[in-house]
């Protein structure tokens, strides 16, 4: 048995765009991104509940972007929580549609933090590859394979137990920074192919 790299996305750096102007977000605002198919197992509802726990001061200079298709079974609860969070002055952008790879890469490039508080932690996540390629730190679970990958590769902050309150605390305590690491190099498509052929 050998360790097989989980290949990160190949990115055309020339096609990357800072999307702040598109969404009317100032450079002083910290952008938290949650992307992919919205599902309970990804902690989507826990994130929204966390935003509802935050007060106006804690929401100041923060924008939360949810990008990806929201499952039909989740839509009612999702949009109710978005409404409740906005009453607490949460600035939320919802892109409820399939997102192209180019758009996702530009979102990850623009974001200051990627939220991946997944409830199922024994699988890897493609979001880690996007985060590593763009040096964007994540907030994710401490448990399982995901937690191990985050901690071992300096990909961001981990939470011991995923709850709305622990997510809220991680968001409030977050300070924008780059997450420099060699995860993307170690898990390139070239490394994956080399391991297979060797």
Buried (B, 14 or more C-beta within 10 A) or exposed (E): EEEEBBBBBEBEEEEBBEBBEEBEBEEEBBBBBBBBEBBBEBBBBBBBBBBBBBEEEBBEEBBBBBBBBBEEEBEEBBBEBBEBBBEBBBBBBBBEEEBEEEBBBBBBBBBBBBBBBBBBBEEBBBBBBBBBBBBBBBBBBBBBBBBBBBBEBEBBBBBEEBBBEBBBBBBBEBEEEEBEBEBBEBBBEEBBEEEEEE
